[in-house]
């Protein structure tokens, strides 16, 4: 497995989108590739930080209203 593919599978695993065999191949790759182990570790840390954060996002209807208002302002 190439590092580029390993990083892609790592990202998929983060969102629980990778297959069993992709995970197996990734784990074998991580045994011998220090750079990908580091990437995987940092990816896990980022996921943990984001899951623990108290980020509040704007709801879709308010977002759409803001877009429409911006379009009107830009048209003037």
Protein Blocks (a to p, Z undefined) as FASTA:
>chain_A
ZZklmmmmmmmmmnopacfklmmmmmmmmmmmmklmmmmmmmmmmmmmmmmpccdcddfk
lmmmmmmmmmmmmmZZ
